[in-house]
Structure formats: structure tokens, C-alpha cells
């Protein structure tokens, strides 16, 4: 069973579809640690649209596939990282 976690703004709710924009998702990143010669795996927040196939920044999700959604506080690590990434891209 495949599950994904997306962070974004819900901009539309219809009977069958949830529409999201300004989307980020968690991606497994591999990082080598030089001194210990071990490899650790970290989650990275990635902006939708930077993938090879170049999707637009919008998702249309079948409502039956959505397990839940939450509003995030301004001081959450996810929100902080999204704001930081937006600042870096606007420079």
C-alpha cells in the first residue's frame, strides 16, 4: 500500500475532488557523513514542480484517497522550511 504526505493549500473541495496548490512533499534523501563513513537517510521537503517530468503546482486528489488534513501552526518545522525555501527562491 503506497501512501504519500503532501503539504500545501487546499483551494477547492468538490464532491469527489480535493484541489491543492503550493505543494511540498517529503522525499527521502541520502547523506554521507564524512568522519564516520556511514550513510544516513534524512527526509527533505521538496517543492512540487522540480521533478524531471515538470508537473504544474496543482494536484487533484480523489477525495476518497484523503485520510485527513490538518492546519499547521506558523512555528511548525514544515512551515518554517517552506518559508525559508520561498525566501531563497525569491532572491
mmCIF file as gemmi writes it, N, C-alpha and C atoms, coordinates in Angstrom:
data_model
loop_
_atom_site.group_PDB
_atom_site.id
_atom_site.type_symbol
_atom_site.label_atom_id
_atom_site.label_alt_id
_atom_site.label_comp_id
_atom_site.label_asym_id
_atom_site.label_entity_id
_atom_site.label_seq_id
_atom_site.pdbx_PDB_ins_code
_atom_site.Cartn_x
_atom_site.Cartn_y
_atom_site.Cartn_z
_atom_site.occupancy
_atom_site.B_iso_or_equiv
_atom_site.pdbx_formal_charge
_atom_site.auth_seq_id
_atom_site.auth_asym_id
_atom_site.pdbx_PDB_model_num
ATOM 1 N N . UNK Axp A 1 ? 0.846 -1.183 0 1 0 ? 1 A 1
ATOM 2 C CA . UNK Axp A 1 ? 0 0 0 1 0 ? 1 A 1
ATOM 3 C C . UNK Axp A 1 ? 0.883 1.235 0 1 0 ? 1 A 1
ATOM 4 N N . UNK Axp A 2 ? 0.692 2.115 -0.947 1 0 ? 2 A 1
ATOM 5 C CA . UNK Axp A 2 ? 1.514 3.307 -1.105 1 0 ? 2 A 1
ATOM 6 C C . UNK Axp A 2 ? 0.783 4.519 -0.539 1 0 ? 2 A 1
ATOM 7 N N . UNK Axp A 3 ? 1.463 5.262 0.344 1 0 ? 3 A 1
ATOM 8 C CA . UNK Axp A 3 ? 0.898 6.48 0.91 1 0 ? 3 A 1
ATOM 9 C C . UNK Axp A 3 ? 1.918 7.596 0.768 1 0 ? 3 A 1
ATOM 10 N N . UNK Axp A 4 ? 1.415 8.767 0.474 1 0 ? 4 A 1
ATOM 11 C CA . UNK Axp A 4 ? 2.267 9.945 0.357 1 0 ? 4 A 1
ATOM 12 C C . UNK Axp A 4 ? 1.736 11.032 1.271 1 0 ? 4 A 1
ATOM 13 N N . UNK Axp A 5 ? 2.642 11.897 1.698 1 0 ? 5 A 1
ATOM 14 C CA . UNK Axp A 5 ? 2.268 13.037 2.526 1 0 ? 5 A 1
ATOM 15 C C . UNK Axp A 5 ? 2.58 14.294 1.723 1 0 ? 5 A 1
ATOM 16 N N . UNK Axp A 6 ? 1.579 15.136 1.557 1 0 ? 6 A 1
ATOM 17 C CA . UNK Axp A 6 ? 1.745 16.398 0.839 1 0 ? 6 A 1
ATOM 18 C C . UNK Axp A 6 ? 1.361 17.543 1.763 1 0 ? 6 A 1
ATOM 19 N N . UNK Axp A 7 ? 2.087 18.66 1.621 1 0 ? 7 A 1
ATOM 20 C CA . UNK Axp A 7 ? 1.791 19.88 2.359 1 0 ? 7 A 1
ATOM 21 C C . UNK Axp A 7 ? 1.474 20.944 1.324 1 0 ? 7 A 1
ATOM 22 N N . UNK Axp A 8 ? 0.377 21.629 1.502 1 0 ? 8 A 1
ATOM 23 C CA . UNK Axp A 8 ? 0.003 22.668 0.562 1 0 ? 8 A 1
ATOM 24 C C . UNK Axp A 8 ? -1.265 23.351 1.006 1 0 ? 8 A 1
ATOM 25 N N . UNK Axp A 9 ? -1.817 24.124 0.104 1 0 ? 9 A 1
ATOM 26 C CA . UNK Axp A 9 ? -3.056 24.845 0.386 1 0 ? 9 A 1
ATOM 27 C C . UNK Axp A 9 ? -4.202 24.173 -0.348 1 0 ? 9 A 1
ATOM 28 N N . UNK Axp A 10 ? -5.237 23.831 0.402 1 0 ? 10 A 1
ATOM 29 C CA . UNK Axp A 10 ? -6.448 23.304 -0.228 1 0 ? 10 A 1
ATOM 30 C C . UNK Axp A 10 ? -7.198 24.497 -0.798 1 0 ? 10 A 1
ATOM 31 N N . UNK Axp A 11 ? -7.364 24.509 -2.113 1 0 ? 11 A 1
ATOM 32 C CA . UNK Axp A 11 ? -8.011 25.638 -2.769 1 0 ? 11 A 1
ATOM 33 C C . UNK Axp A 11 ? -9.381 25.282 -3.327 1 0 ? 11 A 1
ATOM 34 N N . UNK Axp A 12 ? -9.738 24.006 -3.23 1 0 ? 12 A 1
ATOM 35 C CA . UNK Axp A 12 ? -11.044 23.603 -3.722 1 0 ? 12 A 1
ATOM 36 C C . UNK Axp A 12 ? -11.471 22.262 -3.167 1 0 ? 12 A 1
ATOM 37 N N . UNK Axp A 13 ? -12.746 22.169 -2.82 1 0 ? 13 A 1
ATOM 38 C CA . UNK Axp A 13 ? -13.348 20.911 -2.37 1 0 ? 13 A 1
ATOM 39 C C . UNK Axp A 13 ? -14.651 20.732 -3.13 1 0 ? 13 A 1
ATOM 40 N N . UNK Axp A 14 ? -14.719 19.665 -3.901 1 0 ? 14 A 1
ATOM 41 C CA . UNK Axp A 14 ? -15.978 19.326 -4.558 1 0 ? 14 A 1
ATOM 42 C C . UNK Axp A 14 ? -16.41 17.987 -4.002 1 0 ? 14 A 1
ATOM 43 N N . UNK Axp A 15 ? -17.483 17.462 -4.49 1 0 ? 15 A 1
ATOM 44 C CA . UNK Axp A 15 ? -17.974 16.18 -4 1 0 ? 15 A 1
ATOM 45 C C . UNK Axp A 15 ? -16.943 15.07 -4.075 1 0 ? 15 A 1
ATOM 46 N N . UNK Axp A 16 ? -16.158 15.029 -5.145 1 0 ? 16 A 1
ATOM 47 C CA . UNK Axp A 16 ? -15.222 13.922 -5.362 1 0 ? 16 A 1
ATOM 48 C C . UNK Axp A 16 ? -13.758 14.315 -5.359 1 0 ? 16 A 1
ATOM 49 N N . UNK Axp A 17 ? -13.44 15.613 -5.337 1 0 ? 17 A 1
ATOM 50 C CA . UNK Axp A 17 ? -12.067 16.045 -5.557 1 0 ? 17 A 1
ATOM 51 C C . UNK Axp A 17 ? -11.615 17.093 -4.544 1 0 ? 17 A 1
ATOM 52 N N . UNK Axp A 18 ? -10.366 16.923 -4.087 1 0 ? 18 A 1
ATOM 53 C CA . UNK Axp A 18 ? -9.684 17.939 -3.288 1 0 ? 18 A 1
ATOM 54 C C . UNK Axp A 18 ? -8.619 18.542 -4.196 1 0 ? 18 A 1
ATOM 55 N N . UNK Axp A 19 ? -8.617 19.861 -4.332 1 0 ? 19 A 1
ATOM 56 C CA . UNK Axp A 19 ? -7.638 20.544 -5.168 1 0 ? 19 A 1
ATOM 57 C C . UNK Axp A 19 ? -6.64 21.258 -4.267 1 0 ? 19 A 1
ATOM 58 N N . UNK Axp A 20 ? -5.347 20.996 -4.504 1 0 ? 20 A 1
ATOM 59 C CA . UNK Axp A 20 ? -4.275 21.616 -3.72 1 0 ? 20 A 1
ATOM 60 C C . UNK Axp A 20 ? -3.328 22.38 -4.634 1 0 ? 20 A 1
ATOM 61 N N . UNK Axp A 21 ? -2.767 23.464 -4.084 1 0 ? 21 A 1
ATOM 62 C CA . UNK Axp A 21 ? -1.727 24.23 -4.778 1 0 ? 21 A 1
ATOM 63 C C . UNK Axp A 21 ? -0.642 24.575 -3.767 1 0 ? 21 A 1
ATOM 64 N N . UNK Axp A 22 ? 0.464 25.118 -4.253 1 0 ? 22 A 1
ATOM 65 C CA . UNK Axp A 22 ? 1.62 25.462 -3.418 1 0 ? 22 A 1
ATOM 66 C C . UNK Axp A 22 ? 2.06 24.216 -2.627 1 0 ? 22 A 1
ATOM 67 N N . UNK Axp A 23 ? 2.388 23.177 -3.348 1 0 ? 23 A 1
ATOM 68 C CA . UNK Axp A 23 ? 2.564 21.833 -2.784 1 0 ? 23 A 1
ATOM 69 C C . UNK Axp A 23 ? 4.034 21.493 -2.535 1 0 ? 23 A 1
ATOM 70 N N . UNK Axp A 24 ? 4.253 20.888 -1.378 1 0 ? 24 A 1
ATOM 71 C CA . UNK Axp A 24 ? 5.55 20.33 -0.986 1 0 ? 24 A 1
ATOM 72 C C . UNK Axp A 24 ? 5.296 18.902 -0.529 1 0 ? 24 A 1
ATOM 73 N N . UNK Axp A 25 ? 6.319 18.069 -0.611 1 0 ? 25 A 1
ATOM 74 C CA . UNK Axp A 25 ? 6.19 16.692 -0.137 1 0 ? 25 A 1
ATOM 75 C C . UNK Axp A 25 ? 7.498 16.239 0.485 1 0 ? 25 A 1
ATOM 76 N N . UNK Axp A 26 ? 7.412 15.164 1.248 1 0 ? 26 A 1
ATOM 77 C CA . UNK Axp A 26 ? 8.605 14.614 1.889 1 0 ? 26 A 1
ATOM 78 C C . UNK Axp A 26 ? 9.276 13.644 0.942 1 0 ? 26 A 1
ATOM 79 N N . UNK Axp A 27 ? 10.604 13.775 0.845 1 0 ? 27 A 1
ATOM 80 C CA . UNK Axp A 27 ? 11.394 12.899 -0.021 1 0 ? 27 A 1
ATOM 81 C C . UNK Axp A 27 ? 12.578 12.392 0.774 1 0 ? 27 A 1
ATOM 82 N N . UNK Axp A 28 ? 12.859 11.124 0.604 1 0 ? 28 A 1
ATOM 83 C CA . UNK Axp A 28 ? 13.985 10.507 1.301 1 0 ? 28 A 1
ATOM 84 C C . UNK Axp A 28 ? 15.279 10.952 0.635 1 0 ? 28 A 1
ATOM 85 N N . UNK Axp A 29 ? 16.169 11.562 1.412 1 0 ? 29 A 1
ATOM 86 C CA . UNK Axp A 29 ? 17.456 11.978 0.886 1 0 ? 29 A 1
ATOM 87 C C . UNK Axp A 29 ? 18.548 11.178 1.557 1 0 ? 29 A 1
ATOM 88 N N . UNK Axp A 30 ? 19.602 10.906 0.843 1 0 ? 30 A 1
ATOM 89 C CA . UNK Axp A 30 ? 20.719 10.155 1.411 1 0 ? 30 A 1
ATOM 90 C C . UNK Axp A 30 ? 21.877 11.114 1.616 1 0 ? 30 A 1
ATOM 91 N N . UNK Axp A 31 ? 22.459 11.049 2.79 1 0 ? 31 A 1
ATOM 92 C CA . UNK Axp A 31 ? 23.554 11.958 3.131 1 0 ? 31 A 1
ATOM 93 C C . UNK Axp A 31 ? 24.728 11.145 3.669 1 0 ? 31 A 1
ATOM 94 N N . UNK Axp A 32 ? 25.882 11.34 3.081 1 0 ? 32 A 1
ATOM 95 C CA . UNK Axp A 32 ? 27.083 10.671 3.584 1 0 ? 32 A 1
ATOM 96 C C . UNK Axp A 32 ? 27.706 11.508 4.686 1 0 ? 32 A 1
ATOM 97 N N . UNK Axp A 33 ? 28.075 10.858 5.758 1 0 ? 33 A 1
ATOM 98 C CA . UNK Axp A 33 ? 28.752 11.537 6.855 1 0 ? 33 A 1
ATOM 99 C C . UNK Axp A 33 ? 30.231 11.202 6.758 1 0 ? 33 A 1
ATOM 100 N N . UNK Axp A 34 ? 31.049 12.23 6.503 1 0 ? 34 A 1
ATOM 101 C CA . UNK Axp A 34 ? 32.454 12.032 6.166 1 0 ? 34 A 1
ATOM 102 C C . UNK Axp A 34 ? 33.259 11.329 7.247 1 0 ? 34 A 1
ATOM 103 N N . UNK Axp A 35 ? 33.152 11.765 8.482 1 0 ? 35 A 1
ATOM 104 C CA . UNK Axp A 35 ? 34.03 11.255 9.53 1 0 ? 35 A 1
ATOM 105 C C . UNK Axp A 35 ? 33.729 9.814 9.929 1 0 ? 35 A 1
ATOM 106 N N . UNK Axp A 36 ? 32.46 9.437 9.92 1 0 ? 36 A 1
ATOM 107 C CA . UNK Axp A 36 ? 32.118 8.087 10.376 1 0 ? 36 A 1
ATOM 108 C C . UNK Axp A 36 ? 31.953 7.099 9.223 1 0 ? 36 A 1
ATOM 109 N N . UNK Axp A 37 ? 31.991 7.618 8.011 1 0 ? 37 A 1
ATOM 110 C CA . UNK Axp A 37 ? 31.821 6.793 6.814 1 0 ? 37 A 1
ATOM 111 C C . UNK Axp A 37 ? 30.533 5.986 6.844 1 0 ? 37 A 1
ATOM 112 N N . UNK Axp A 38 ? 29.505 6.547 7.437 1 0 ? 38 A 1
ATOM 113 C CA . UNK Axp A 38 ? 28.193 5.896 7.419 1 0 ? 38 A 1
ATOM 114 C C . UNK Axp A 38 ? 27.26 6.722 6.554 1 0 ? 38 A 1
ATOM 115 N N . UNK Axp A 39 ? 26.228 6.084 6.135 1 0 ? 39 A 1
ATOM 116 C CA . UNK Axp A 39 ? 25.222 6.777 5.339 1 0 ? 39 A 1
ATOM 117 C C . UNK Axp A 39 ? 23.963 6.895 6.174 1 0 ? 39 A 1
ATOM 118 N N . UNK Axp A 40 ? 23.439 8.115 6.25 1 0 ? 40 A 1
ATOM 119 C CA . UNK Axp A 40 ? 22.192 8.295 6.985 1 0 ? 40 A 1
ATOM 120 C C . UNK Axp A 40 ? 21.13 8.772 6.013 1 0 ? 40 A 1
ATOM 121 N N . UNK Axp A 41 ? 19.934 8.482 6.334 1 0 ? 41 A 1
ATOM 122 C CA . UNK Axp A 41 ? 18.814 8.802 5.49 1 0 ? 41 A 1
ATOM 123 C C . UNK Axp A 41 ? 18.012 9.908 6.165 1 0 ? 41 A 1
ATOM 124 N N . UNK Axp A 42 ? 17.762 10.991 5.458 1 0 ? 42 A 1
ATOM 125 C CA . UNK Axp A 42 ? 17.008 12.095 6.021 1 0 ? 42 A 1
ATOM 126 C C . UNK Axp A 42 ? 15.834 12.427 5.117 1 0 ? 42 A 1
ATOM 127 N N . UNK Axp A 43 ? 14.777 12.942 5.74 1 0 ? 43 A 1
ATOM 128 C CA . UNK Axp A 43 ? 13.647 13.417 4.964 1 0 ? 43 A 1
ATOM 129 C C . UNK Axp A 43 ? 13.907 14.852 4.551 1 0 ? 43 A 1
ATOM 130 N N . UNK Axp A 44 ? 13.589 15.166 3.309 1 0 ? 44 A 1
ATOM 131 C CA . UNK Axp A 44 ? 13.741 16.513 2.794 1 0 ? 44 A 1
ATOM 132 C C . UNK Axp A 44 ? 12.388 16.985 2.298 1 0 ? 44 A 1
ATOM 133 N N . UNK Axp A 45 ? 12.127 18.256 2.462 1 0 ? 45 A 1
ATOM 134 C CA . UNK Axp A 45 ? 10.913 18.862 1.948 1 0 ? 45 A 1
ATOM 135 C C . UNK Axp A 45 ? 11.199 19.326 0.527 1 0 ? 45 A 1
ATOM 136 N N . UNK Axp A 46 ? 10.427 18.859 -0.434 1 0 ? 46 A 1
ATOM 137 C CA . UNK Axp A 46 ? 10.668 19.147 -1.841 1 0 ? 46 A 1
ATOM 138 C C . UNK Axp A 46 ? 9.454 19.845 -2.444 1 0 ? 46 A 1
ATOM 139 N N . UNK Axp A 47 ? 9.693 20.88 -3.238 1 0 ? 47 A 1
ATOM 140 C CA . UNK Axp A 47 ? 8.622 21.619 -3.905 1 0 ? 47 A 1
ATOM 141 C C . UNK Axp A 47 ? 8.162 20.854 -5.132 1 0 ? 47 A 1
ATOM 142 N N . UNK Axp A 48 ? 6.865 20.659 -5.256 1 0 ? 48 A 1
ATOM 143 C CA . UNK Axp A 48 ? 6.315 20.013 -6.444 1 0 ? 48 A 1
ATOM 144 C C . UNK Axp A 48 ? 6.561 20.899 -7.662 1 0 ? 48 A 1
ATOM 145 N N . UNK Axp A 49 ? 7.018 20.295 -8.741 1 0 ? 49 A 1
ATOM 146 C CA . UNK Axp A 49 ? 7.279 21.024 -9.973 1 0 ? 49 A 1
ATOM 147 C C . UNK Axp A 49 ? 8.731 20.971 -10.392 1 0 ? 49 A 1
ATOM 148 N N . UNK Axp A 50 ? 9.602 20.53 -9.484 1 0 ? 50 A 1
ATOM 149 C CA . UNK Axp A 50 ? 11.025 20.46 -9.8 1 0 ? 50 A 1
ATOM 150 C C . UNK Axp A 50 ? 11.433 19.077 -10.329 1 0 ? 50 A 1
ATOM 151 N N . UNK Axp A 51 ? 10.472 18.19 -10.495 1 0 ? 51 A 1
ATOM 152 C CA . UNK Axp A 51 ? 10.764 16.831 -10.96 1 0 ? 51 A 1
ATOM 153 C C . UNK Axp A 51 ? 11.044 16.831 -12.464 1 0 ? 51 A 1
ATOM 154 N N . UNK Axp A 52 ? 11.609 15.746 -12.93 1 0 ? 52 A 1
ATOM 155 C CA . UNK Axp A 52 ? 12.003 15.601 -14.329 1 0 ? 52 A 1
ATOM 156 C C . UNK Axp A 52 ? 10.833 15.818 -15.29 1 0 ? 52 A 1
ATOM 157 N N . UNK Axp A 53 ? 9.653 15.31 -14.918 1 0 ? 53 A 1
ATOM 158 C CA . UNK Axp A 53 ? 8.508 15.422 -15.831 1 0 ? 53 A 1
ATOM 159 C C . UNK Axp A 53 ? 7.835 16.796 -15.769 1 0 ? 53 A 1
ATOM 160 N N . UNK Axp A 54 ? 8.258 17.687 -14.843 1 0 ? 54 A 1
ATOM 161 C CA . UNK Axp A 54 ? 7.818 19.079 -14.806 1 0 ? 54 A 1
ATOM 162 C C . UNK Axp A 54 ? 6.334 19.305 -14.58 1 0 ? 54 A 1
ATOM 163 N N . UNK Axp A 55 ? 5.768 18.737 -13.503 1 0 ? 55 A 1
ATOM 164 C CA . UNK Axp A 55 ? 4.338 18.956 -13.272 1 0 ? 55 A 1
ATOM 165 C C . UNK Axp A 55 ? 4.048 20.393 -12.845 1 0 ? 55 A 1
ATOM 166 N N . UNK Axp A 56 ? 2.829 20.843 -13.105 1 0 ? 56 A 1
ATOM 167 C CA . UNK Axp A 56 ? 2.383 22.132 -12.595 1 0 ? 56 A 1
ATOM 168 C C . UNK Axp A 56 ? 2.177 22.018 -11.096 1 0 ? 56 A 1
ATOM 169 N N . UNK Axp A 57 ? 2.139 23.149 -10.43 1 0 ? 57 A 1
ATOM 170 C CA . UNK Axp A 57 ? 1.99 23.169 -8.979 1 0 ? 57 A 1
ATOM 171 C C . UNK Axp A 57 ? 0.507 23.092 -8.589 1 0 ? 57 A 1
ATOM 172 N N . UNK Axp A 58 ? -0.123 21.995 -8.946 1 0 ? 58 A 1
ATOM 173 C CA . UNK Axp A 58 ? -1.523 21.75 -8.577 1 0 ? 58 A 1
ATOM 174 C C . UNK Axp A 58 ? -1.747 20.247 -8.558 1 0 ? 58 A 1
ATOM 175 N N . UNK Axp A 59 ? -2.568 19.806 -7.623 1 0 ? 59 A 1
ATOM 176 C CA . UNK Axp A 59 ? -2.922 18.385 -7.553 1 0 ? 59 A 1
ATOM 177 C C . UNK Axp A 59 ? -4.427 18.275 -7.398 1 0 ? 59 A 1
ATOM 178 N N . UNK Axp A 60 ? -4.974 17.277 -8.036 1 0 ? 60 A 1
ATOM 179 C CA . UNK Axp A 60 ? -6.401 16.98 -7.947 1 0 ? 60 A 1
ATOM 180 C C . UNK Axp A 60 ? -6.5 15.573 -7.39 1 0 ? 60 A 1
ATOM 181 N N . UNK Axp A 61 ? -6.896 15.479 -6.14 1 0 ? 61 A 1
ATOM 182 C CA . UNK Axp A 61 ? -6.863 14.215 -5.424 1 0 ? 61 A 1
ATOM 183 C C . UNK Axp A 61 ? -8.285 13.713 -5.218 1 0 ? 61 A 1
ATOM 184 N N . UNK Axp A 62 ? -8.495 12.449 -5.537 1 0 ? 62 A 1
ATOM 185 C CA . UNK Axp A 62 ? -9.801 11.852 -5.29 1 0 ? 62 A 1
ATOM 186 C C . UNK Axp A 62 ? -10.067 11.895 -3.789 1 0 ? 62 A 1
ATOM 187 N N . UNK Axp A 63 ? -11.187 12.466 -3.421 1 0 ? 63 A 1
ATOM 188 C CA . UNK Axp A 63 ? -11.485 12.704 -2 1 0 ? 63 A 1
ATOM 189 C C . UNK Axp A 63 ? -11.437 11.417 -1.171 1 0 ? 63 A 1
ATOM 190 N N . UNK Axp A 64 ? -11.806 10.302 -1.767 1 0 ? 64 A 1
ATOM 191 C CA . UNK Axp A 64 ? -11.792 9.031 -1.031 1 0 ? 64 A 1
ATOM 192 C C . UNK Axp A 64 ? -10.37 8.585 -0.687 1 0 ? 64 A 1
ATOM 193 N N . UNK Axp A 65 ? -9.35 9.187 -1.334 1 0 ? 65 A 1
ATOM 194 C CA . UNK Axp A 65 ? -7.956 8.835 -1.068 1 0 ? 65 A 1
ATOM 195 C C . UNK Axp A 65 ? -7.336 9.689 0.033 1 0 ? 65 A 1
ATOM 196 N N . UNK Axp A 66 ? -8.051 10.72 0.486 1 0 ? 66 A 1
ATOM 197 C CA . UNK Axp A 66 ? -7.543 11.598 1.536 1 0 ? 66 A 1
ATOM 198 C C . UNK Axp A 66 ? -7.945 11.021 2.888 1 0 ? 66 A 1
ATOM 199 N N . UNK Axp A 67 ? -6.951 10.704 3.712 1 0 ? 67 A 1
ATOM 200 C CA . UNK Axp A 67 ? -7.234 10.144 5.03 1 0 ? 67 A 1
ATOM 201 C C . UNK Axp A 67 ? -7.609 11.238 6.022 1 0 ? 67 A 1
ATOM 202 N N . UNK Axp A 68 ? -6.908 12.368 5.962 1 0 ? 68 A 1
ATOM 203 C CA . UNK Axp A 68 ? -7.186 13.501 6.84 1 0 ? 68 A 1
ATOM 204 C C . UNK Axp A 68 ? -6.39 14.697 6.36 1 0 ? 68 A 1
ATOM 205 N N . UNK Axp A 69 ? -6.705 15.884 6.905 1 0 ? 69 A 1
ATOM 206 C CA . UNK Axp A 69 ? -5.85 17.047 6.719 1 0 ? 69 A 1
ATOM 207 C C . UNK Axp A 69 ? -5.822 17.835 8 1 0 ? 69 A 1
ATOM 208 N N . UNK Axp A 70 ? -4.75 18.597 8.148 1 0 ? 70 A 1
ATOM 209 C CA . UNK Axp A 70 ? -4.543 19.399 9.353 1 0 ? 70 A 1
ATOM 210 C C . UNK Axp A 70 ? -4.077 20.789 8.943 1 0 ? 70 A 1
ATOM 211 N N . UNK Axp A 71 ? -4.416 21.769 9.758 1 0 ? 71 A 1
ATOM 212 C CA . UNK Axp A 71 ? -3.843 23.103 9.604 1 0 ? 71 A 1
ATOM 213 C C . UNK Axp A 71 ? -2.557 23.133 10.426 1 0 ? 71 A 1
ATOM 214 N N . UNK Axp A 72 ? -1.485 23.686 9.852 1 0 ? 72 A 1
ATOM 215 C CA . UNK Axp A 72 ? -0.197 23.732 10.533 1 0 ? 72 A 1
ATOM 216 C C . UNK Axp A 72 ? 0.014 25.092 11.189 1 0 ? 72 A 1
ATOM 217 N N . UNK Axp A 73 ? 0.632 25.059 12.358 1 0 ? 73 A 1
ATOM 218 C CA . UNK Axp A 73 ? 0.953 26.299 13.066 1 0 ? 73 A 1
ATOM 219 C C . UNK Axp A 73 ? 2.146 26.982 12.402 1 0 ? 73 A 1
ATOM 220 N N . UNK Axp A 74 ? 2.232 28.297 12.564 1 0 ? 74 A 1
ATOM 221 C CA . UNK Axp A 74 ? 3.329 29.059 11.96 1 0 ? 74 A 1
ATOM 222 C C . UNK Axp A 74 ? 4.703 28.639 12.473 1 0 ? 74 A 1
ATOM 223 N N . UNK Axp A 75 ? 4.764 28.088 13.69 1 0 ? 75 A 1
ATOM 224 C CA . UNK Axp A 75 ? 6.065 27.708 14.249 1 0 ? 75 A 1
ATOM 225 C C . UNK Axp A 75 ? 6.413 26.234 14.012 1 0 ? 75 A 1
ATOM 226 N N . UNK Axp A 76 ? 5.643 25.545 13.165 1 0 ? 76 A 1
ATOM 227 C CA . UNK Axp A 76 ? 5.983 24.145 12.866 1 0 ? 76 A 1
ATOM 228 C C . UNK Axp A 76 ? 7.228 24.093 11.981 1 0 ? 76 A 1
ATOM 229 N N . UNK Axp A 77 ? 7.996 23.017 12.087 1 0 ? 77 A 1
ATOM 230 C CA . UNK Axp A 77 ? 9.221 22.876 11.294 1 0 ? 77 A 1
ATOM 231 C C . UNK Axp A 77 ? 8.918 22.859 9.8 1 0 ? 77 A 1
ATOM 232 N N . UNK Axp A 78 ? 7.803 22.271 9.405 1 0 ? 78 A 1
ATOM 233 C CA . UNK Axp A 78 ? 7.439 22.226 7.987 1 0 ? 78 A 1
ATOM 234 C C . UNK Axp A 78 ? 7.184 23.635 7.476 1 0 ? 78 A 1
ATOM 235 N N . UNK Axp A 79 ? 6.39 24.417 8.2 1 0 ? 79 A 1
ATOM 236 C CA . UNK Axp A 79 ? 6.089 25.791 7.78 1 0 ? 79 A 1
ATOM 237 C C . UNK Axp A 79 ? 7.364 26.63 7.739 1 0 ? 79 A 1
ATOM 238 N N . UNK Axp A 80 ? 8.222 26.48 8.735 1 0 ? 80 A 1
ATOM 239 C CA . UNK Axp A 80 ? 9.49 27.221 8.749 1 0 ? 80 A 1
ATOM 240 C C . UNK Axp A 80 ? 10.331 26.892 7.517 1 0 ? 80 A 1
ATOM 241 N N . UNK Axp A 81 ? 10.403 25.599 7.162 1 0 ? 81 A 1
ATOM 242 C CA . UNK Axp A 81 ? 11.199 25.19 6 1 0 ? 81 A 1
ATOM 243 C C . UNK Axp A 81 ? 10.592 25.676 4.693 1 0 ? 81 A 1
ATOM 244 N N . UNK Axp A 82 ? 9.27 25.688 4.595 1 0 ? 82 A 1
ATOM 245 C CA . UNK Axp A 82 ? 8.62 26.197 3.387 1 0 ? 82 A 1
ATOM 246 C C . UNK Axp A 82 ? 8.906 27.691 3.237 1 0 ? 82 A 1
ATOM 247 N N . UNK Axp A 83 ? 8.776 28.444 4.319 1 0 ? 83 A 1
ATOM 248 C CA . UNK Axp A 83 ? 9.055 29.887 4.265 1 0 ? 83 A 1
ATOM 249 C C . UNK Axp A 83 ? 10.511 30.151 3.881 1 0 ? 83 A 1
ATOM 250 N N . UNK Axp A 84 ? 11.435 29.384 4.433 1 0 ? 84 A 1
ATOM 251 C CA . UNK Axp A 84 ? 12.854 29.525 4.116 1 0 ? 84 A 1
ATOM 252 C C . UNK Axp A 84 ? 13.11 29.24 2.636 1 0 ? 84 A 1
ATOM 253 N N . UNK Axp A 85 ? 12.526 28.17 2.113 1 0 ? 85 A 1
ATOM 254 C CA . UNK Axp A 85 ? 12.702 27.802 0.704 1 0 ? 85 A 1
ATOM 255 C C . UNK Axp A 85 ? 12.135 28.894 -0.205 1 0 ? 85 A 1
ATOM 256 N N . UNK Axp A 86 ? 10.999 29.476 0.172 1 0 ? 86 A 1
ATOM 257 C CA . UNK Axp A 86 ? 10.393 30.543 -0.634 1 0 ? 86 A 1
ATOM 258 C C . UNK Axp A 86 ? 11.286 31.789 -0.636 1 0 ? 86 A 1
ATOM 259 N N . UNK Axp A 87 ? 11.885 32.106 0.5 1 0 ? 87 A 1
ATOM 260 C CA . UNK Axp A 87 ? 12.788 33.252 0.589 1 0 ? 87 A 1
ATOM 261 C C . UNK Axp A 87 ? 14.003 33.04 -0.314 1 0 ? 87 A 1
ATOM 262 N N . UNK Axp A 88 ? 14.533 31.826 -0.304 1 0 ? 88 A 1
ATOM 263 C CA . UNK Axp A 88 ? 15.738 31.526 -1.095 1 0 ? 88 A 1
ATOM 264 C C . UNK Axp A 88 ? 15.436 31.563 -2.594 1 0 ? 88 A 1
ATOM 265 N N . UNK Axp A 89 ? 14.246 31.15 -2.986 1 0 ? 89 A 1
ATOM 266 C CA . UNK Axp A 89 ? 13.905 31.143 -4.416 1 0 ? 89 A 1
ATOM 267 C C . UNK Axp A 89 ? 13.536 32.528 -4.92 1 0 ? 89 A 1
ATOM 268 N N . UNK Axp A 90 ? 13.099 33.402 -4.06 1 0 ? 90 A 1
ATOM 269 C CA . UNK Axp A 90 ? 12.721 34.754 -4.478 1 0 ? 90 A 1
ATOM 270 C C . UNK Axp A 90 ? 13.902 35.716 -4.514 1 0 ? 90 A 1
ATOM 271 N N . UNK Axp A 91 ? 15.08 35.269 -4.101 1 0 ? 91 A 1
ATOM 272 C CA . UNK Axp A 91 ? 16.255 36.156 -4.104 1 0 ? 91 A 1
ATOM 273 C C . UNK Axp A 91 ? 16.877 36.229 -5.456 1 0 ? 91 A 1
